[in-house]
Amino acid sequence: MESTQLKNKANNTAKMHSQPPCSKPNCFFCTMNEPEPSLRRAKLSQCFKEMPLRDDQEHVLVLSGLWNISMSQPDNPEFPSLGIFECMAKLIHRGITDQDWLHKGQNIYIPYYAAHIIGSYTMDKSQFAEVAVKSGVILPLMELLRGKMSWVEQRVAVRALGHLASHSKTFEAFAVHEVEIINLAMEIASNCLDVVYKEFVGIKDRKRPKYHCHLLTRGHGGQELQFRKAEEWASQLQCWSLYLLNCFACRERSLNLICRKEFLKNLCGMWGGLVNLTSPAGIGLLKTVCSSKTGREKVANLKEVMDSLCNVSRSSDDWQDMAIDCLLLLLKDPDTRYKAIDVAASSLVDLVELGSLGERNMLGETITQALLQDYYKIKYGFLKLKSKKAERALEELWELKVENRKRDKLMSEQDMKEREVFIGKLKKQGNQKFWSGKIEKACKIYSKALDLCPLNNRKERIVLYSNRAQCYLLLKNAAATISDTTRALCLSSSVSPHSKSLWRRSQAYDMKGLAKESLMDCLMFINSRIKSDHTKRVTIPYYAARMINKQMNAMWLFENARSKTNCHKKEERVLESKGQYQLQEMLLRLMDAKDKGFPGKPMNVNPVNNAIVDIFLVNMRMEFL
């Protein structure tokens, strides 16, 4: 064993001597090959000290290598202990202050890589973050955050600052810059999509900065990949800006700045897009805001924000539970309770029979208790709500959860059977009226059947709610359709939701102009169809393909920015092509990850699902040829 080790050492030494010696002093690559650990560490430390002082065209290769190491080994303490943070801070500072050096050779890439390396090493390790702050990384990163270079560098700067601010031991280092950081993060979150569109996506190929193209694609791929990555990076820039704000909000710092009316209204539309489903984006920051007294008061007074929370709480959005949590926090605060009830009661009542949602069980019961905790004041006239609609919703909830439960308990088994037979007859009558075109009469019959139906007959109630929803849909009553389909979906299994109700709610949200909610329901509808037919011939209805195409266009991340700019038809065709990739990725997520929990979990893509998605995309293309 000992002789083998000596032989290997001798071979390595001979190999090293056989290679021509490097003429560069303190060469990083030669230093990395140094076999003696103590000598290697000393040389690396010297290399990090001298790198910002030297003009060397290999700096970009070195930083590219360090970038790979920091991404693959972010917990390795070697480089953080040898001065890499001070080196990166000085390189960023030099890139900002020395324009001649920045535009020499490939130095334009250096600030991007340097900021990315700082962010990767400080993501999880608070001790690395402490070293980084002591090494002076905050000021150079702040310069990038101010936009001294471009949105590409802003993205990695806000990422690094967010990681540094997330650690309690380094958070106070931001106190000096708190107001400026918050204002900059809010501005970036609000305007970054317009900036990326104006400076990259919406301009001609020859006008785009070449180094942006290379960074986006890593030198591989054409325009389509550039657009896809630009959308992904723009979404990340927005979401990481919100994450940085969240670091302050969760400590209840500068909430008066974060809770400005216009920003809170804009926050509702910040959802990460289809390319960034792992971030709670705007809804995540809203939940943090609602966890504080100041935040709850601000949110409760903004009807637009409350309406948005209600819509998300009754949708297939992955962050539905966060929207519900926001509303529950408002209900539990005595100072915001009745403002929240006035706006949200009619929406929350639709969710009172919700079972599990993610890792939460019996969520419907929690909502019921929050809504009815002081209903006796309203019932006996001690309290009047401003909204009659909210009063009716609470009255209906009391009838459902209290009176109907009492009624069902008192019924004998024979009475229950007779009641079920009678309800079956009513359903048939309703169906006959519906198919004969007497929609309003059918709606009344379904309502009567629902009033009489025992609460434990979930299957019958799902059908009745969904049938009545179809009537409301034909009567152009979108709000009632959303209410009934949501109730049907709450009664159905979260693993196998009622597909007709998903499609009907998607149509209703489309009628209301709520493209995101409509899109998410439509995607879940397709997902349920695929899962139910996965062993048979897959058929995707053309009407669902048309709906997805419509809502994908409406919810494209840059749609608002595009609408402000005159676009050439040729550019529009190129931009539209990227939607197919996003849709494919989204469908794969739904089929392989949705039932496993949050979308951020690792995804093992089933090759059968790939084939299914390809079939769907072919069908979709044929529909629009």
C-alpha positions as CSV (number, residue, x, y, z in Angstrom):
1,M,0.0,0.0,0.0
2,E,2.8,2.4,1.0
3,S,4.8,1.6,-2.1
4,T,1.8,2.3,-4.3
5,Q,1.3,5.7,-2.8
6,L,5.1,6.5,-3.3
7,K,4.8,5.4,-6.9
8,N,1.8,7.6,-7.5
9,K,3.5,10.6,-5.9
10,A,6.6,10.0,-8.1
11,N,4.5,9.7,-11.2
12,N,2.7,13.0,-10.4
13,T,6.0,14.7,-9.7
14,A,7.4,13.4,-13.0
15,K,4.3,14.6,-14.9
16,M,4.6,18.1,-13.4
17,H,8.3,18.3,-14.4
18,S,7.5,17.1,-17.9
19,Q,5.2,20.1,-18.4
20,P,6.7,23.5,-19.4
21,P,6.9,25.9,-16.4
22,C,4.4,28.8,-16.4
23,S,6.0,32.2,-16.9
24,K,3.2,34.1,-15.1
25,P,3.8,34.9,-11.4
26,N,1.1,33.8,-9.0
27,C,-0.9,32.1,-11.8
28,F,-4.2,31.0,-10.5
29,F,-4.4,27.8,-12.5
30,C,-0.9,26.7,-11.6
31,T,-1.6,27.5,-8.0
32,M,-4.7,25.3,-8.1
33,N,-2.4,22.4,-9.2
34,E,0.0,22.9,-6.3
35,P,0.1,19.5,-4.4
36,E,1.3,20.9,-1.1
37,P,-1.8,22.2,0.8
38,S,-0.1,24.8,2.9
39,L,1.8,26.2,-0.1
40,R,-1.3,26.1,-2.2
41,R,-3.2,28.2,0.4
42,A,-0.5,30.7,0.7
43,K,-0.3,31.1,-3.1
44,L,-4.1,31.4,-3.5
45,S,-4.2,34.1,-0.8
46,Q,-1.4,36.0,-2.7
47,C,-3.3,35.5,-6.0
48,F,-6.5,37.0,-4.6
49,K,-4.5,40.0,-3.3
50,E,-2.8,40.7,-6.6
51,M,-5.6,40.0,-9.0
52,P,-7.4,43.4,-8.7
53,L,-4.0,45.1,-9.2
54,R,-2.9,43.3,-12.4
55,D,-4.1,43.7,-16.0
56,D,-4.4,40.2,-17.2
57,Q,-6.7,39.0,-19.9
58,E,-7.0,35.6,-18.1
59,H,-9.0,37.3,-15.3
60,V,-12.2,36.4,-17.0
61,L,-11.2,32.7,-17.3
62,V,-10.2,32.7,-13.6
63,L,-13.5,34.3,-12.5
64,S,-15.4,31.9,-14.7
65,G,-13.7,29.0,-13.0
66,L,-14.4,30.5,-9.5
67,W,-18.0,31.0,-10.6
68,N,-18.3,27.3,-11.3
69,I,-16.7,26.4,-8.0
70,S,-18.9,28.7,-6.0
71,M,-22.0,27.3,-7.6
72,S,-21.0,23.6,-7.2
73,Q,-19.3,24.0,-3.8
74,P,-20.9,27.0,-2.0
75,D,-20.2,25.5,1.5
76,N,-16.4,25.0,0.9
77,P,-14.6,27.4,3.3
78,E,-11.3,27.4,1.4
79,F,-11.7,30.5,-0.8
80,P,-13.8,32.5,1.6
81,S,-11.0,32.1,4.2
82,L,-8.3,33.2,1.7
83,G,-9.6,36.6,0.7
84,I,-11.9,35.9,-2.2
85,F,-14.5,38.4,-1.0
86,E,-12.1,41.3,-0.8
87,C,-10.8,40.4,-4.2
88,M,-14.3,40.4,-5.8
89,A,-15.2,43.7,-4.1
90,K,-12.1,45.4,-5.5
91,L,-12.7,44.0,-9.0
92,I,-16.3,45.3,-8.9
93,H,-15.1,48.7,-7.7
94,R,-12.4,48.8,-10.5
95,G,-15.0,47.9,-13.1
96,I,-17.2,50.8,-12.0
97,T,-14.5,53.4,-11.6
98,D,-12.1,52.6,-14.4
99,Q,-14.0,52.6,-17.7
100,D,-10.9,52.1,-19.8
101,W,-10.0,48.9,-17.9
102,L,-13.7,47.7,-18.0
103,H,-13.9,47.9,-21.8
104,K,-10.5,46.3,-22.4
105,G,-10.6,42.7,-23.7
106,Q,-13.2,40.7,-21.8
107,N,-13.1,42.7,-18.6
108,I,-16.8,43.7,-19.1
109,Y,-17.7,40.2,-17.7
110,I,-15.8,40.6,-14.5
111,P,-18.3,42.6,-12.3
112,Y,-21.0,40.1,-13.2
113,Y,-19.0,37.1,-12.2
114,A,-17.6,38.8,-9.0
115,A,-21.1,39.7,-7.7
116,H,-22.4,36.2,-8.6
117,I,-19.5,34.6,-6.6
118,I,-20.3,36.7,-3.6
119,G,-23.9,35.7,-3.7
120,S,-23.2,32.0,-4.1
121,Y,-20.9,31.8,-1.1
122,T,-23.1,33.8,1.2
123,M,-26.4,32.1,0.3
124,D,-26.5,29.6,3.2
125,K,-23.4,30.2,5.4
126,S,-23.8,33.1,7.8
127,Q,-20.0,32.8,8.7
128,F,-19.2,33.4,5.0
129,A,-21.6,36.4,5.0
130,E,-19.8,37.9,8.0
131,V,-16.4,37.6,6.3
132,A,-17.9,39.1,3.1
133,V,-19.3,42.1,5.0
134,K,-16.0,42.7,6.8
135,S,-14.2,42.5,3.4
136,G,-16.3,45.5,2.2
137,V,-18.6,43.9,-0.4
138,I,-21.6,46.0,0.4
139,L,-20.5,49.3,-1.2
140,P,-19.5,47.8,-4.5
141,L,-22.7,45.8,-4.7
142,M,-24.7,48.9,-3.9
143,E,-23.1,50.6,-6.9
144,L,-24.3,47.8,-9.1
145,L,-27.7,48.0,-7.5
146,R,-27.8,51.7,-8.4
147,G,-27.5,50.7,-12.0
148,K,-24.0,51.8,-12.6
149,M,-23.7,49.1,-15.3
150,S,-26.8,47.3,-16.5
151,W,-29.8,45.2,-15.4
152,V,-27.6,42.1,-15.8
153,E,-25.3,43.2,-13.0
154,Q,-28.2,44.5,-11.0
155,R,-29.6,41.0,-11.0
156,V,-26.6,39.4,-9.4
157,A,-26.1,42.4,-7.0
158,V,-29.6,42.2,-5.6
159,R,-29.2,38.4,-5.3
160,A,-26.0,38.8,-3.2
161,L,-27.4,41.7,-1.1
162,G,-30.5,39.6,-0.4
163,H,-28.4,36.7,0.8
164,L,-26.3,39.0,3.0
165,A,-29.4,40.7,4.5
166,S,-31.1,37.3,5.2
167,H,-28.5,36.5,8.0
168,S,-29.2,38.0,11.3
169,K,-25.5,38.5,12.0
170,T,-24.9,40.6,8.9
171,F,-28.3,42.4,8.6
172,E,-27.4,45.4,10.8
173,A,-24.5,46.2,8.3
174,F,-27.3,47.4,6.0
175,A,-28.7,49.9,8.5
176,V,-26.7,52.8,7.1
177,H,-28.1,52.1,3.6
178,E,-31.5,50.9,4.6
179,V,-33.7,53.6,3.1
180,E,-31.7,53.7,-0.1
181,I,-31.7,49.9,-0.5
182,I,-35.5,49.7,0.1
183,N,-36.2,52.5,-2.4
184,L,-33.9,50.9,-5.0
185,A,-35.4,47.4,-4.5
186,M,-38.9,48.8,-4.9
187,E,-38.0,50.7,-8.0
188,I,-36.3,47.6,-9.6
189,A,-39.2,45.3,-8.7
190,S,-41.7,47.8,-10.2
191,N,-39.7,48.7,-13.4
192,C,-37.3,45.9,-14.2
193,L,-39.5,44.2,-16.7
194,D,-39.9,47.5,-18.7
195,V,-36.1,48.0,-18.5
196,V,-35.2,44.5,-19.7
197,Y,-37.7,44.8,-22.6
198,K,-36.4,48.2,-23.6
199,E,-32.7,47.3,-23.3
200,F,-32.7,43.8,-24.6
201,V,-35.9,41.9,-25.6
202,G,-37.7,44.6,-27.6
203,I,-34.7,45.8,-29.7
204,K,-33.0,44.5,-32.8
205,D,-30.4,41.8,-32.5
206,R,-27.5,43.9,-33.6
207,K,-28.3,46.5,-30.9
208,R,-28.2,44.1,-28.0
209,P,-25.0,44.1,-25.9
210,K,-23.0,41.1,-27.0
211,Y,-21.7,40.3,-23.6
212,H,-25.4,40.1,-22.4
213,C,-26.1,37.6,-25.1
214,H,-23.1,35.5,-24.2
215,L,-23.9,35.5,-20.5
216,L,-27.5,34.6,-21.1
217,T,-26.7,31.6,-23.3
218,R,-23.2,30.7,-22.1
219,G,-22.2,30.9,-25.8
220,H,-24.7,28.3,-26.9
221,G,-28.1,28.8,-28.6
222,G,-29.6,31.5,-30.7
223,Q,-32.3,34.2,-30.4
224,E,-35.0,31.9,-28.9
225,L,-32.7,30.8,-26.0
226,Q,-31.7,34.5,-25.5
227,F,-35.3,35.5,-25.1
228,R,-36.2,32.6,-22.9
229,K,-33.2,33.3,-20.6
230,A,-33.9,37.1,-20.6
231,E,-37.4,36.4,-19.4
232,E,-36.1,34.0,-16.7
233,W,-33.5,36.6,-15.6
234,A,-35.9,39.5,-15.6
235,S,-38.3,37.4,-13.4
236,Q,-35.4,36.6,-11.1
237,L,-34.4,40.2,-10.9
238,Q,-37.9,41.1,-9.8
239,C,-38.3,38.2,-7.4
240,W,-34.9,38.7,-5.8
241,S,-35.7,42.4,-5.3
242,L,-38.8,41.4,-3.5
243,Y,-36.8,38.9,-1.4
244,L,-34.5,41.7,-0.4
245,L,-37.5,43.8,0.7
246,N,-38.8,40.8,2.5
247,C,-35.6,40.7,4.6
248,F,-36.5,44.1,6.0
249,A,-40.3,43.5,6.2
250,C,-39.9,40.3,8.3
251,R,-38.0,42.4,10.9
252,E,-40.7,45.1,10.7
253,R,-38.1,47.6,9.4
254,S,-39.2,50.6,7.2
255,L,-42.7,49.2,6.7
256,N,-44.0,52.7,6.0
257,L,-41.7,52.8,2.9
258,I,-42.6,49.3,1.7
259,C,-46.3,49.7,2.3
260,R,-46.8,52.7,0.0
261,K,-50.2,52.4,-1.7
262,E,-49.0,52.3,-5.3
263,F,-46.3,49.7,-4.5
264,L,-48.7,47.4,-2.7
265,K,-51.1,47.7,-5.6
266,N,-48.3,46.8,-8.1
267,L,-47.2,44.0,-5.8
268,C,-50.3,42.0,-6.7
269,G,-49.3,41.7,-10.3
270,M,-45.7,40.5,-9.5
271,W,-46.0,36.7,-9.7
272,G,-42.8,35.5,-11.3
273,G,-44.3,34.3,-14.5
274,L,-44.3,30.7,-15.8
275,V,-40.5,30.7,-15.8
276,N,-40.1,31.2,-12.1
277,L,-42.7,29.2,-10.3
278,T,-40.5,28.5,-7.2
279,S,-40.7,32.1,-5.9
280,P,-43.8,33.4,-4.1
281,A,-42.9,36.8,-5.5
282,G,-45.5,39.5,-4.6
283,I,-47.8,37.3,-2.6
284,G,-44.9,36.2,-0.4
285,L,-44.0,39.8,0.5
286,L,-47.7,40.6,1.1
287,K,-47.9,37.7,3.6
288,T,-44.9,39.1,5.4
289,V,-46.4,42.6,5.4
290,C,-49.7,41.1,6.8
291,S,-47.7,39.6,9.7
292,S,-47.2,43.1,11.2
293,K,-49.8,45.5,12.6
294,T,-48.7,48.3,10.3
295,G,-48.8,46.1,7.3
296,R,-52.3,44.7,8.1
297,E,-53.7,48.2,8.4
298,K,-52.2,49.3,5.1
299,V,-53.5,46.2,3.2
300,A,-57.0,46.3,4.8
301,N,-57.5,49.8,3.4
302,L,-56.6,48.9,-0.2
303,K,-59.6,47.3,-1.9
304,E,-57.5,46.4,-5.0
305,V,-55.1,44.4,-2.9
306,M,-57.9,42.7,-1.0
307,D,-59.6,41.8,-4.2
308,S,-56.4,40.3,-5.6
309,L,-55.9,38.2,-2.4
310,C,-59.5,36.9,-2.8
311,N,-58.9,36.0,-6.4
312,V,-55.7,34.1,-5.6
313,S,-57.3,32.3,-2.7
314,R,-59.9,30.9,-5.1
315,S,-57.5,29.8,-7.8
316,S,-55.1,27.0,-8.8
317,D,-52.2,29.3,-8.0
318,D,-49.3,27.5,-6.2
319,W,-49.4,30.2,-3.6
320,Q,-53.1,30.0,-2.9
321,D,-52.4,29.1,0.7
322,M,-50.4,32.3,1.2
323,A,-53.3,34.4,0.0
324,I,-55.6,32.6,2.4
325,D,-53.1,33.1,5.2
326,C,-53.0,36.9,4.4
327,L,-56.8,37.1,4.7
328,L,-56.8,35.0,8.0
329,L,-54.2,37.3,9.5
330,L,-56.5,40.3,8.7
331,L,-59.5,38.5,10.2
332,K,-57.7,37.7,13.4
333,D,-56.6,41.3,14.0
334,P,-59.5,43.2,15.8
335,D,-58.5,46.5,14.1
336,T,-58.7,45.1,10.5
337,R,-61.3,42.2,11.0
338,Y,-64.4,44.0,9.9
339,K,-62.8,45.7,7.0
340,A,-61.5,42.3,5.8
341,I,-64.9,40.7,6.4
342,D,-66.7,43.4,4.3
343,V,-64.5,42.6,1.3
344,A,-63.4,39.0,1.7
345,A,-66.3,37.2,3.5
346,S,-68.1,36.2,0.3
347,S,-64.9,34.7,-1.1
348,L,-63.8,32.9,2.0
349,V,-67.2,31.3,2.5
350,D,-66.6,29.4,-0.8
351,L,-63.5,27.8,0.9
352,V,-65.0,26.6,4.1
353,E,-65.1,23.0,3.0
354,L,-61.5,22.9,1.8
355,G,-59.7,19.9,3.1
356,S,-55.9,19.8,2.7
357,L,-53.8,22.3,0.9
358,G,-50.2,21.5,0.6
359,E,-49.1,20.6,4.1
360,R,-52.1,22.2,5.7
361,N,-55.0,20.0,6.9
362,M,-58.6,21.1,7.7
363,L,-58.0,24.5,6.3
364,G,-61.7,25.0,5.7
365,E,-62.5,24.5,9.4
366,T,-59.9,27.2,10.3
367,I,-61.6,29.6,7.8
368,T,-65.0,28.8,9.3
369,Q,-63.9,29.5,12.8
370,A,-62.2,32.8,11.8
371,L,-65.4,34.0,10.1
372,L,-67.9,32.9,12.7
373,Q,-66.0,33.7,15.9
374,D,-68.3,36.7,16.7
375,Y,-71.2,36.0,14.3
376,Y,-73.6,36.1,17.2
377,K,-73.1,39.9,17.3
378,I,-74.3,40.2,13.7
379,K,-77.0,37.5,14.1
380,Y,-78.7,39.2,17.1
381,G,-78.3,42.8,15.8
382,F,-75.4,44.0,18.1
383,L,-73.2,44.7,15.0
384,K,-73.9,45.7,11.5
385,L,-71.5,45.3,8.7
386,K,-71.1,47.9,5.9
387,S,-71.5,45.2,3.3
388,K,-74.9,43.5,3.0
389,K,-73.2,41.0,0.7
390,A,-70.8,40.0,3.5
391,E,-73.8,39.7,6.0
392,R,-75.6,37.3,3.6
393,A,-72.4,35.3,3.1
394,L,-72.0,34.8,6.9
395,E,-75.7,34.0,7.2
396,E,-75.3,31.3,4.5
397,L,-72.2,30.0,6.3
398,W,-74.1,29.7,9.6
399,E,-76.9,27.9,7.8
400,L,-74.4,25.5,6.1
401,K,-72.1,24.7,9.0
402,V,-74.5,24.9,12.0
403,E,-78.1,24.5,11.0
404,N,-77.6,22.0,8.2
405,R,-75.3,19.9,10.5
406,K,-78.1,19.8,13.1
407,R,-80.6,18.9,10.5
408,D,-78.5,16.0,9.2
409,K,-77.9,14.6,12.7
410,L,-81.6,14.5,13.4
411,M,-82.5,12.6,10.2
412,S,-83.0,8.9,10.4
413,E,-81.4,6.5,7.9
414,Q,-84.7,6.0,6.1
415,D,-85.3,9.8,5.8
416,M,-81.7,10.2,4.5
417,K,-82.3,7.6,1.7
418,E,-85.7,9.2,0.8
419,R,-84.0,12.6,0.7
420,E,-81.2,11.3,-1.6
421,V,-83.8,9.8,-4.0
422,F,-85.7,13.1,-4.1
423,I,-82.5,15.0,-4.8
424,G,-81.7,12.7,-7.6
425,K,-85.1,13.5,-9.1
426,L,-84.5,17.2,-8.7
427,K,-81.2,16.9,-10.5
428,K,-82.8,15.1,-13.4
429,Q,-85.4,17.9,-13.6
430,G,-82.7,20.5,-13.6
431,N,-80.8,18.7,-16.3
432,Q,-84.0,18.5,-18.5
433,K,-84.7,22.2,-18.0
434,F,-81.0,23.0,-18.8
435,W,-81.0,21.0,-22.1
436,S,-84.3,22.5,-23.1
437,G,-82.8,26.0,-22.8
438,K,-84.6,27.1,-19.6
439,I,-81.4,28.0,-17.8
440,E,-82.8,30.2,-15.0
441,K,-85.4,27.5,-14.0
442,A,-82.6,24.8,-14.1
443,C,-80.6,27.1,-11.8
444,K,-83.4,27.3,-9.3
445,I,-83.9,23.6,-9.2
446,Y,-80.2,22.9,-8.6
447,S,-80.3,25.5,-5.8
448,K,-83.3,23.7,-4.2
449,A,-81.4,20.3,-4.5
450,L,-78.3,21.8,-2.9
451,D,-80.4,23.2,0.1
452,L,-81.8,19.7,0.7
453,C,-78.7,17.7,0.0
454,P,-77.0,16.1,3.1
455,L,-73.5,17.5,3.8
456,N,-71.9,14.1,3.7
457,N,-73.1,13.4,0.2
458,R,-70.1,15.2,-1.3
459,K,-70.2,13.5,-4.7
460,E,-73.8,14.7,-5.4
461,R,-73.0,18.2,-4.1
462,I,-70.0,18.5,-6.4
463,V,-72.2,17.8,-9.4
464,L,-74.9,20.1,-8.3
465,Y,-72.5,23.0,-7.6
466,S,-70.8,22.5,-10.9
467,N,-74.1,22.2,-12.9
468,R,-75.4,25.4,-11.3
469,A,-72.0,27.0,-12.1
470,Q,-72.6,26.2,-15.8
471,C,-76.0,27.8,-15.6
472,Y,-74.5,31.0,-14.1
473,L,-71.8,30.9,-16.8
474,L,-74.4,30.9,-19.6
475,L,-76.2,33.7,-17.7
476,K,-72.9,35.7,-17.8
477,N,-72.7,35.8,-14.0
478,A,-69.0,35.3,-13.6
479,A,-68.9,35.9,-9.8
480,A,-71.5,33.3,-9.1
481,T,-69.7,30.8,-11.4
482,I,-66.4,31.3,-9.6
483,S,-68.2,30.8,-6.2
484,D,-69.9,27.6,-7.2
485,T,-66.9,26.0,-9.0
486,T,-64.7,26.9,-6.1
487,R,-67.1,25.1,-3.7
488,A,-67.2,22.0,-6.0
489,L,-63.4,22.0,-6.1
490,C,-63.1,22.3,-2.3
491,L,-65.4,19.2,-2.0
492,S,-63.4,17.2,-4.6
493,S,-60.0,15.7,-3.9
494,S,-56.9,17.9,-4.3
495,V,-55.2,15.0,-6.0
496,S,-58.0,14.6,-8.5
497,P,-59.9,17.9,-8.7
498,H,-63.2,18.1,-10.5
499,S,-62.1,18.9,-14.1
500,K,-65.4,20.4,-15.3
501,S,-65.3,22.9,-12.5
502,L,-61.7,23.9,-13.3
503,W,-62.7,24.6,-16.9
504,R,-65.8,26.5,-15.9
505,R,-63.9,28.6,-13.4
506,S,-61.3,29.3,-16.0
507,Q,-64.0,30.6,-18.3
508,A,-65.4,32.8,-15.6
509,Y,-62.1,34.3,-14.7
510,D,-61.6,35.0,-18.4
511,M,-65.0,36.8,-18.4
512,K,-63.7,39.0,-15.6
513,G,-60.4,39.7,-17.4
514,L,-58.3,37.9,-14.8
515,A,-55.9,36.2,-17.2
516,K,-53.5,34.6,-14.6
517,E,-56.3,32.9,-12.7
518,S,-57.9,31.7,-15.9
519,L,-54.6,30.4,-17.2
520,M,-53.7,28.5,-14.0
521,D,-57.2,26.8,-13.9
522,C,-57.0,25.9,-17.6
523,L,-53.6,24.3,-17.1
524,M,-54.9,22.3,-14.1
525,F,-57.9,21.3,-16.3
526,I,-55.5,19.9,-18.9
527,N,-53.4,18.3,-16.2
528,S,-56.4,16.5,-14.9
529,R,-57.4,15.4,-18.4
530,I,-53.9,14.0,-19.0
531,K,-53.7,12.2,-15.7
532,S,-57.1,10.6,-16.2
533,D,-56.3,9.5,-19.7
534,H,-52.6,8.7,-19.3
535,T,-53.0,5.1,-20.4
536,K,-55.4,5.9,-23.3
537,R,-55.2,8.2,-26.3
538,V,-54.6,11.7,-25.0
539,T,-57.1,14.2,-26.2
540,I,-56.8,17.9,-25.4
541,P,-59.9,19.9,-26.3
542,Y,-59.3,22.6,-28.8
543,Y,-61.1,25.2,-26.7
544,A,-58.6,24.6,-23.9
545,A,-55.7,25.2,-26.3
546,R,-57.4,28.4,-27.5
547,M,-57.8,29.6,-23.9
548,I,-54.2,28.9,-23.0
549,N,-53.0,30.7,-26.2
550,K,-55.1,33.7,-25.2
551,Q,-54.0,33.9,-21.6
552,M,-50.3,33.1,-22.3
553,N,-50.3,36.2,-24.6
554,A,-52.0,38.3,-21.9
555,M,-49.8,37.1,-19.1
556,W,-46.5,37.2,-21.0
557,L,-44.0,38.7,-18.6
558,F,-43.2,41.6,-20.9
559,E,-46.7,42.2,-22.2
560,N,-47.2,45.5,-20.4
561,A,-43.8,46.7,-21.6
562,R,-44.5,45.6,-25.1
563,S,-47.8,47.4,-25.1
564,K,-45.9,50.7,-24.4
565,T,-43.6,50.1,-27.3
566,N,-44.2,49.9,-31.1
567,C,-43.0,46.4,-32.1
568,H,-42.3,45.2,-35.6
569,K,-44.2,42.1,-36.7
570,K,-41.1,40.2,-37.3
571,E,-40.0,40.7,-33.7
572,E,-43.4,39.8,-32.4
573,R,-43.2,36.4,-34.3
574,V,-39.8,35.7,-32.7
575,L,-41.0,36.6,-29.3
576,E,-44.2,34.5,-29.5
577,S,-42.1,31.4,-30.3
578,K,-40.7,31.3,-26.8
579,G,-44.2,30.8,-25.3
580,Q,-44.2,27.2,-26.6
581,Y,-41.1,26.3,-24.4
582,Q,-42.7,28.0,-21.3
583,L,-45.9,26.1,-21.8
584,Q,-44.0,22.8,-22.2
585,E,-42.1,23.4,-19.0
586,M,-45.3,24.4,-17.2
587,L,-47.2,21.3,-18.2
588,L,-44.3,19.1,-17.2
589,R,-44.2,20.8,-13.8
590,L,-47.9,20.2,-13.4
591,M,-47.8,16.5,-14.3
592,D,-44.6,15.7,-12.4
593,A,-44.5,18.1,-9.4
594,K,-47.9,19.5,-8.6
595,D,-49.1,16.5,-6.5
596,K,-45.7,16.2,-4.8
597,G,-45.9,19.5,-3.0
598,F,-44.4,22.9,-3.8
599,P,-43.0,23.4,-7.4
600,G,-39.5,24.1,-6.1
601,K,-38.8,20.5,-5.3
602,P,-36.6,18.5,-7.7
603,M,-38.5,17.2,-10.6
604,N,-38.0,13.8,-12.2
605,V,-39.4,14.2,-15.6
606,N,-41.3,11.2,-16.9
607,P,-40.5,10.4,-20.6
608,V,-44.2,9.5,-21.0
609,N,-45.2,13.0,-19.9
610,N,-42.7,14.4,-22.5
611,A,-44.5,12.5,-25.2
612,I,-47.9,13.7,-23.9
613,V,-46.8,17.3,-23.9
614,D,-45.4,16.9,-27.4
615,I,-48.8,15.6,-28.6
616,F,-50.5,18.5,-26.9
617,L,-48.2,21.0,-28.6
618,V,-48.8,19.4,-32.0
619,N,-52.5,19.6,-31.4
620,M,-52.2,23.3,-30.3
621,R,-50.1,24.2,-33.4
622,M,-52.6,22.5,-35.7
623,E,-55.4,24.5,-34.1
624,F,-53.8,27.7,-35.0
625,L,-52.4,26.9,-38.5
